[in-house]
């Protein structure tokens, strides 16, 4: 009897060891994939800058054509690769059928995500790579773990967390994002494996890219009682516009009625029209709204006068046009850039707080309004700027932005968009409640 119990215990320990090994290997692969994706995306963005240097009107041609091409390739050869990829990962966790889950987080979809996000940046789309990295990370972990469907949901969750952590070099944000946005609950059985996967992915990023802060080291403090009035202003305006963005995104994903309905039935033509809108915004902003917006946020934080007051509104329009076009690409970085532009414009009107503080508060208020995940919003902004002295104001701005956004858009953006993928699997698939 004792021998049988020992044998069974060894088997259990061996199974647990195999699970840990899967998460370690998967985390390392996610980290390597995220770094490689970042290098590729930056190369594509630099290539577009070289095209832009030839002529500022060139995007009026290449951006619509590039959007139409990316949309067509995504639909025909890499279905479920469109958009940011986060809704697909949420849907993959909700679906119990392995076939339906595989179609959302397969390596084929991940490969298409990387290639077509690069194409979007090459033609000037106002997109980011961070959301796509979430889907890529989930796909890698899903491929590594050939185990039961119950465990696959944990693998997908861990891969998504590691993707966020490696993309921004923000390990805490990756963990919080997995709990708050991806699962909408604290799952104690997965948290240890999620942390381990994030650590493994982060180690690869550190070894390859070094220890860096996404937006550099910021030392911003708010002194005095009156300066705290900047918090509700930035949080409120950011949340209002973030909620409007989310509502427009959700509405665009639904079937259209009236005169615009035929345009939606021709996705390549609609994508080209969206690309033309982005090109017009780029022309009006002297090329500032193309790409992720990372460089523009750095300029704003450093206070060197660039970009100007039109950046925030034009970046908002360009990001919305890119997001609804159906091309693969995320909204994380562009949303932070829009929020930075909002903070810069509010500073022109209400310049009690220092400009960098207004920019950071605008970023977190708008980002919390878009994703409606306030904890993730303030953690990711604090980690990206490494300014813990601003932690309390940033927390409050995120909370205000989230609550204001809920008045405009009653449903979280990613979960609302995830329903499309879940409903598509309904006829023959079962959904876990």
ROGULO-900977 format. One record per residue (C-alpha): chain; x, y, z. Coordinates in nm, 3 decimals. Layout:
REM residues N
unit | c1 | c2 | c3
A | X | Y | Z
...
//
This chain:
REM residues 433
unit | c1 | c2 | c3
A | 0.000 | 0.000 | 0.000
A | 0.282 | 0.242 | 0.092
A | 0.462 | 0.162 | -0.234
A | 0.148 | 0.245 | -0.434
A | 0.104 | 0.577 | -0.251
A | 0.468 | 0.670 | -0.313
A | 0.437 | 0.580 | -0.680
A | 0.124 | 0.790 | -0.714
A | 0.292 | 1.081 | -0.535
A | 0.593 | 1.060 | -0.770
A | 0.358 | 1.065 | -1.070
A | 0.177 | 1.372 | -0.934
A | 0.505 | 1.551 | -0.867
A | 0.625 | 1.457 | -1.214
A | 0.306 | 1.600 | -1.367
A | 0.351 | 1.922 | -1.170
A | 0.713 | 1.940 | -1.277
A | 0.611 | 1.899 | -1.640
A | 0.363 | 2.184 | -1.602
A | 0.629 | 2.413 | -1.454
A | 0.868 | 2.321 | -1.734
A | 0.602 | 2.405 | -1.993
A | 0.549 | 2.750 | -1.840
A | 0.925 | 2.815 | -1.818
A | 0.991 | 2.717 | -2.178
A | 0.681 | 2.902 | -2.295
A | 0.779 | 3.216 | -2.104
A | 1.126 | 3.216 | -2.257
A | 0.980 | 3.173 | -2.604
A | 0.724 | 3.450 | -2.546
A | 1.001 | 3.684 | -2.434
A | 1.211 | 3.603 | -2.739
A | 0.909 | 3.647 | -2.966
A | 0.820 | 3.982 | -2.810
A | 1.173 | 4.115 | -2.853
A | 1.192 | 3.993 | -3.212
A | 0.852 | 4.146 | -3.283
A | 0.967 | 4.478 | -3.135
A | 1.279 | 4.484 | -3.353
A | 1.078 | 4.399 | -3.665
A | 0.810 | 4.661 | -3.588
A | 1.070 | 4.934 | -3.530
A | 1.239 | 4.846 | -3.860
A | 0.908 | 4.878 | -4.045
A | 0.837 | 5.213 | -3.877
A | 1.182 | 5.343 | -3.978
A | 1.122 | 5.227 | -4.335
A | 0.800 | 5.430 | -4.343
A | 0.988 | 5.734 | -4.212
A | 1.226 | 5.700 | -4.505
A | 0.931 | 5.689 | -4.745
A | 0.783 | 5.994 | -4.574
A | 1.112 | 6.178 | -4.620
A | 1.080 | 6.134 | -4.998
A | 0.748 | 6.322 | -5.003
A | 0.495 | 6.410 | -4.731
A | 0.209 | 6.341 | -4.975
A | 0.326 | 5.987 | -5.054
A | 0.107 | 5.837 | -4.774
A | -0.202 | 5.957 | -4.963
A | -0.124 | 5.669 | -5.199
A | 0.061 | 5.405 | -4.997
A | -0.148 | 5.421 | -4.677
A | -0.486 | 5.341 | -4.841
A | -0.327 | 5.074 | -5.062
A | -0.140 | 4.925 | -4.766
A | -0.454 | 4.916 | -4.551
A | -0.652 | 4.746 | -4.829
A | -0.373 | 4.490 | -4.885
A | -0.334 | 4.415 | -4.513
A | -0.708 | 4.375 | -4.467
A | -0.735 | 4.141 | -4.765
A | -0.442 | 3.921 | -4.660
A | -0.572 | 3.903 | -4.303
A | -0.920 | 3.792 | -4.412
A | -0.806 | 3.539 | -4.673
A | -0.493 | 3.386 | -4.524
A | -0.485 | 3.477 | -4.153
A | -0.845 | 3.496 | -4.028
A | -0.882 | 3.614 | -3.667
A | -0.561 | 3.817 | -3.690
A | -0.743 | 4.150 | -3.734
A | -0.738 | 4.423 | -3.473
A | -0.538 | 4.422 | -3.152
A | -0.569 | 4.050 | -3.076
A | -0.675 | 4.094 | -2.714
A | -1.046 | 4.021 | -2.786
A | -0.940 | 3.699 | -2.959
A | -0.745 | 3.590 | -2.652
A | -1.039 | 3.669 | -2.422
A | -1.266 | 3.466 | -2.649
A | -1.016 | 3.179 | -2.660
A | -1.030 | 3.156 | -2.281
A | -1.410 | 3.157 | -2.284
A | -1.450 | 2.883 | -2.546
A | -1.429 | 2.523 | -2.432
A | -1.392 | 2.369 | -2.777
A | -1.028 | 2.316 | -2.873
A | -1.095 | 2.364 | -3.244
A | -1.253 | 2.705 | -3.187
A | -0.974 | 2.805 | -2.950
A | -0.707 | 2.693 | -3.196
A | -0.850 | 2.916 | -3.468
A | -0.803 | 3.219 | -3.240
A | -0.457 | 3.155 | -3.094
A | -0.275 | 2.930 | -3.339
A | 0.083 | 2.989 | -3.447
A | -0.046 | 3.060 | -3.799
A | -0.256 | 3.345 | -3.663
A | 0.042 | 3.468 | -3.460
A | 0.268 | 3.468 | -3.767
A | 0.010 | 3.664 | -3.964
A | -0.027 | 3.904 | -3.673
A | 0.343 | 3.985 | -3.672
A | 0.379 | 4.019 | -4.048
A | 0.065 | 4.228 | -4.100
A | 0.127 | 4.455 | -3.801
A | 0.463 | 4.524 | -3.959
A | 0.288 | 4.597 | -4.290
A | 0.052 | 4.836 | -4.112
A | 0.346 | 5.027 | -3.966
A | 0.521 | 5.023 | -4.303
A | 0.227 | 5.207 | -4.461
A | 0.180 | 5.455 | -4.174
A | -0.100 | 5.305 | -3.967
A | -0.162 | 5.457 | -3.623
A | -0.119 | 5.120 | -3.455
A | 0.098 | 4.955 | -3.190
A | 0.255 | 4.615 | -3.138
A | 0.170 | 4.567 | -2.769
A | -0.185 | 4.430 | -2.815
A | -0.070 | 4.200 | -3.096
A | 0.210 | 4.077 | -2.868
A | -0.061 | 3.959 | -2.627
A | -0.213 | 3.736 | -2.897
A | 0.133 | 3.618 | -3.006
A | 0.225 | 3.533 | -2.646
A | -0.101 | 3.344 | -2.596
A | -0.044 | 3.153 | -2.921
A | 0.309 | 3.053 | -2.821
A | 0.198 | 2.927 | -2.480
A | -0.096 | 2.745 | -2.637
A | 0.138 | 2.569 | -2.880
A | 0.390 | 2.476 | -2.612
A | 0.136 | 2.313 | -2.379
A | -0.019 | 2.001 | -2.531
A | -0.238 | 1.927 | -2.230
A | -0.602 | 1.934 | -2.120
A | -0.844 | 2.214 | -2.219
A | -0.875 | 2.324 | -1.857
A | -0.505 | 2.386 | -1.837
A | -0.498 | 2.548 | -2.179
A | -0.694 | 2.843 | -2.042
A | -0.421 | 2.899 | -1.785
A | -0.155 | 2.879 | -2.056
A | -0.336 | 3.134 | -2.272
A | -0.369 | 3.367 | -1.973
A | -0.002 | 3.333 | -1.881
A | 0.106 | 3.394 | -2.240
A | -0.104 | 3.710 | -2.258
A | 0.049 | 3.841 | -1.933
A | 0.402 | 3.766 | -2.050
A | 0.327 | 3.941 | -2.379
A | 0.230 | 4.267 | -2.206
A | 0.525 | 4.245 | -1.968
A | 0.781 | 4.183 | -2.241
A | 0.634 | 4.438 | -2.483
A | 0.654 | 4.732 | -2.239
A | 0.918 | 4.594 | -1.998
A | 0.648 | 4.621 | -1.730
A | 0.624 | 4.292 | -1.539
A | 0.377 | 4.416 | -1.277
A | 0.146 | 4.551 | -1.547
A | 0.153 | 4.213 | -1.721
A | 0.034 | 4.036 | -1.407
A | -0.230 | 4.297 | -1.328
A | -0.352 | 4.295 | -1.688
A | -0.400 | 3.917 | -1.674
A | -0.604 | 3.941 | -1.354
A | -0.806 | 4.257 | -1.421
A | -0.871 | 4.251 | -1.795
A | -0.809 | 3.902 | -1.931
A | -0.978 | 3.694 | -1.661
A | -1.179 | 3.960 | -1.474
A | -1.113 | 3.758 | -1.157
A | -0.834 | 3.648 | -0.928
A | -0.747 | 3.288 | -1.013
A | -0.517 | 3.165 | -0.738
A | -0.446 | 2.837 | -0.916
A | -0.290 | 3.025 | -1.207
A | -0.119 | 3.319 | -1.037
A | 0.206 | 3.139 | -0.953
A | 0.243 | 3.009 | -1.306
A | 0.158 | 3.351 | -1.450
A | 0.427 | 3.517 | -1.238
A | 0.679 | 3.252 | -1.338
A | 0.599 | 3.297 | -1.707
A | 0.626 | 3.676 | -1.678
A | 0.964 | 3.640 | -1.506
A | 1.095 | 3.410 | -1.780
A | 0.972 | 3.641 | -2.054
A | 1.116 | 3.942 | -1.872
A | 1.456 | 3.775 | -1.835
A | 1.479 | 3.728 | -2.211
A | 1.382 | 4.091 | -2.268
A | 1.642 | 4.209 | -2.015
A | 1.914 | 3.992 | -2.168
A | 1.840 | 4.117 | -2.519
A | 1.728 | 4.478 | -2.472
A | 1.883 | 4.561 | -2.135
A | 1.712 | 4.719 | -1.834
A | 1.521 | 5.019 | -1.964
A | 1.217 | 5.231 | -1.883
A | 0.976 | 5.261 | -2.176
A | 0.937 | 5.640 | -2.155
A | 1.259 | 5.711 | -1.969
A | 1.309 | 5.816 | -1.608
A | 1.064 | 6.086 | -1.505
A | 1.081 | 6.286 | -1.182
A | 0.750 | 6.468 | -1.163
A | 0.582 | 6.581 | -0.845
A | 0.263 | 6.775 | -0.775
A | 0.315 | 7.036 | -0.504
A | 0.035 | 7.226 | -0.337
A | -0.338 | 7.173 | -0.309
A | -0.441 | 7.368 | -0.619
A | -0.223 | 7.158 | -0.847
A | -0.430 | 6.851 | -0.756
A | -0.715 | 7.008 | -0.953
A | -0.526 | 6.888 | -1.262
A | -0.611 | 6.530 | -1.162
A | -0.992 | 6.546 | -1.207
A | -0.953 | 6.764 | -1.517
A | -0.714 | 6.526 | -1.694
A | -0.890 | 6.216 | -1.566
A | -1.235 | 6.348 | -1.654
A | -1.153 | 6.471 | -2.005
A | -0.940 | 6.164 | -2.074
A | -1.215 | 5.932 | -1.956
A | -1.478 | 6.115 | -2.161
A | -1.278 | 6.088 | -2.484
A | -1.164 | 5.735 | -2.403
A | -1.525 | 5.627 | -2.356
A | -1.619 | 5.792 | -2.685
A | -1.338 | 5.603 | -2.861
A | -1.451 | 5.270 | -2.714
A | -1.814 | 5.334 | -2.802
A | -1.720 | 5.419 | -3.162
A | -1.509 | 5.102 | -3.186
A | -1.791 | 4.881 | -3.057
A | -2.044 | 5.047 | -3.285
A | -1.819 | 5.003 | -3.588
A | -1.793 | 4.630 | -3.517
A | -2.171 | 4.588 | -3.545
A | -2.367 | 4.562 | -3.873
A | -2.438 | 4.902 | -4.027
A | -2.766 | 5.036 | -4.158
A | -2.843 | 5.304 | -4.413
A | -2.618 | 5.445 | -4.681
A | -2.294 | 5.328 | -4.521
A | -2.399 | 4.961 | -4.513
A | -2.261 | 4.882 | -4.864
A | -1.922 | 5.016 | -4.759
A | -1.903 | 4.770 | -4.472
A | -1.980 | 4.486 | -4.713
A | -1.663 | 4.576 | -4.906
A | -1.396 | 4.545 | -4.636
A | -1.096 | 4.617 | -4.861
A | -1.256 | 4.937 | -4.989
A | -1.350 | 5.039 | -4.636
A | -0.994 | 4.973 | -4.517
A | -0.861 | 5.190 | -4.802
A | -1.100 | 5.470 | -4.700
A | -0.974 | 5.443 | -4.341
A | -0.616 | 5.455 | -4.468
A | -0.694 | 5.771 | -4.663
A | -0.831 | 5.933 | -4.345
A | -0.508 | 5.840 | -4.164
A | -0.304 | 5.990 | -4.449
A | -0.502 | 6.314 | -4.433
A | -0.443 | 6.333 | -4.056
A | -0.075 | 6.269 | -4.118
A | -0.056 | 6.544 | -4.376
A | -0.234 | 6.788 | -4.142
A | -0.002 | 6.700 | -3.853
A | 0.318 | 6.712 | -4.062
A | 0.365 | 6.339 | -4.019
A | 0.329 | 6.330 | -3.640
A | 0.030 | 6.092 | -3.612
A | 0.174 | 5.796 | -3.802
A | 0.292 | 5.488 | -3.615
A | 0.282 | 5.415 | -3.244
A | 0.326 | 5.772 | -3.117
A | 0.619 | 5.670 | -2.894
A | 0.857 | 5.939 | -3.021
A | 0.591 | 6.209 | -2.989
A | 0.520 | 6.118 | -2.626
A | 0.892 | 6.142 | -2.549
A | 0.904 | 6.488 | -2.709
A | 0.607 | 6.599 | -2.501
A | 0.755 | 6.466 | -2.177
A | 1.082 | 6.640 | -2.250
A | 0.896 | 6.965 | -2.327
A | 1.082 | 7.048 | -2.647
A | 0.778 | 7.204 | -2.817
A | 0.682 | 6.908 | -3.037
A | 0.421 | 6.810 | -3.133
A | 0.176 | 7.100 | -3.143
A | -0.180 | 7.134 | -3.012
A | -0.335 | 6.952 | -3.309
A | -0.155 | 6.627 | -3.231
A | -0.407 | 6.492 | -2.975
A | -0.724 | 6.534 | -3.186
A | -0.559 | 6.418 | -3.509
A | -0.399 | 6.117 | -3.337
A | -0.742 | 6.028 | -3.196
A | -0.897 | 6.029 | -3.546
A | -0.604 | 5.842 | -3.703
A | -0.608 | 5.575 | -3.432
A | -0.983 | 5.526 | -3.459
A | -0.960 | 5.498 | -3.839
A | -0.678 | 5.245 | -3.809
A | -0.860 | 5.044 | -3.542
A | -1.188 | 5.007 | -3.732
A | -1.020 | 4.938 | -4.068
A | -0.977 | 4.567 | -3.996
A | -0.599 | 4.560 | -4.027
A | -0.394 | 4.384 | -3.756
A | -0.256 | 4.630 | -3.503
A | -0.302 | 4.739 | -3.144
A | -0.421 | 5.054 | -2.969
A | -0.208 | 5.050 | -2.651
A | 0.074 | 5.283 | -2.760
A | -0.145 | 5.505 | -2.981
A | -0.390 | 5.548 | -2.692
A | -0.110 | 5.657 | -2.462
A | -0.003 | 5.903 | -2.732
A | -0.357 | 6.041 | -2.763
A | -0.371 | 6.081 | -2.386
A | -0.039 | 6.263 | -2.390
A | -0.178 | 6.499 | -2.654
A | -0.487 | 6.559 | -2.440
A | -0.268 | 6.646 | -2.143
A | -0.063 | 6.884 | -2.357
A | -0.377 | 7.063 | -2.482
A | -0.524 | 7.087 | -2.132
A | -0.196 | 7.241 | -2.015
A | -0.249 | 7.523 | -2.267
A | -0.584 | 7.594 | -2.101
A | -0.504 | 7.504 | -1.740
A | -0.129 | 7.539 | -1.678
A | -0.120 | 7.512 | -1.299
A | 0.052 | 7.172 | -1.301
A | 0.386 | 7.115 | -1.478
A | 0.352 | 7.005 | -1.841
A | 0.503 | 6.656 | -1.786
A | 0.256 | 6.595 | -1.502
A | -0.039 | 6.698 | -1.719
A | 0.084 | 6.468 | -1.995
A | 0.117 | 6.166 | -1.764
A | -0.225 | 6.233 | -1.608
A | -0.379 | 6.271 | -1.953
A | -0.221 | 5.942 | -2.061
A | -0.357 | 5.743 | -1.769
A | -0.700 | 5.909 | -1.777
A | -0.751 | 5.840 | -2.147
A | -0.602 | 5.491 | -2.137
A | -0.822 | 5.396 | -1.842
A | -1.119 | 5.534 | -2.034
A | -1.042 | 5.326 | -2.344
A | -0.970 | 4.989 | -2.182
A | -1.179 | 5.044 | -1.865
A | -0.913 | 4.868 | -1.660
A | -0.801 | 5.137 | -1.412
A | -0.555 | 4.925 | -1.214
A | -0.377 | 4.812 | -1.530
A | -0.376 | 5.172 | -1.655
A | -0.203 | 5.327 | -1.357
A | 0.038 | 5.037 | -1.304
A | 0.149 | 5.040 | -1.667
A | 0.197 | 5.419 | -1.673
A | 0.390 | 5.421 | -1.345
A | 0.617 | 5.140 | -1.466
A | 0.667 | 5.304 | -1.805
A | 0.772 | 5.638 | -1.651
A | 0.929 | 5.495 | -1.332
A | 0.801 | 5.794 | -1.137
A | 0.655 | 5.659 | -0.814
A | 0.624 | 6.008 | -0.665
A | 0.327 | 6.060 | -0.897
A | 0.162 | 5.731 | -0.800
A | -0.134 | 5.868 | -0.601
A | -0.239 | 6.132 | -0.856
A | -0.207 | 5.875 | -1.135
A | -0.424 | 5.628 | -0.941
A | -0.691 | 5.891 | -0.887
A | -0.683 | 6.003 | -1.252
A | -0.720 | 5.641 | -1.365
A | -1.018 | 5.589 | -1.135
A | -1.186 | 5.909 | -1.255
A | -1.118 | 5.823 | -1.619
A | -1.267 | 5.478 | -1.575
A | -1.584 | 5.602 | -1.404
A | -1.643 | 5.879 | -1.659
A | -1.586 | 5.635 | -1.944
A | -1.850 | 5.400 | -1.802
A | -2.106 | 5.678 | -1.842
A | -2.032 | 5.693 | -2.215
A | -1.960 | 5.328 | -2.288
A | -2.124 | 5.080 | -2.051
A | -1.919 | 4.779 | -2.164
A | -1.545 | 4.721 | -2.166
A | -1.399 | 4.751 | -2.516
A | -1.207 | 4.424 | -2.535
A | -1.483 | 4.213 | -2.382
A | -1.744 | 4.368 | -2.608
A | -1.533 | 4.293 | -2.915
A | -1.460 | 3.941 | -2.787
A | -1.831 | 3.858 | -2.814
A | -1.800 | 3.862 | -3.193
A | -1.557 | 3.572 | -3.185
A | -1.758 | 3.386 | -2.924
A | -2.085 | 3.425 | -3.115
A | -1.914 | 3.306 | -3.435
A | -1.840 | 2.977 | -3.256
A | -2.188 | 2.938 | -3.105
A | -2.364 | 2.712 | -3.360
A | -2.143 | 2.413 | -3.295
A | -1.949 | 2.520 | -2.989
A | -2.018 | 2.542 | -2.621
A | -1.916 | 2.841 | -2.410
A | -1.807 | 2.812 | -2.048
A | -1.993 | 3.043 | -1.820
//
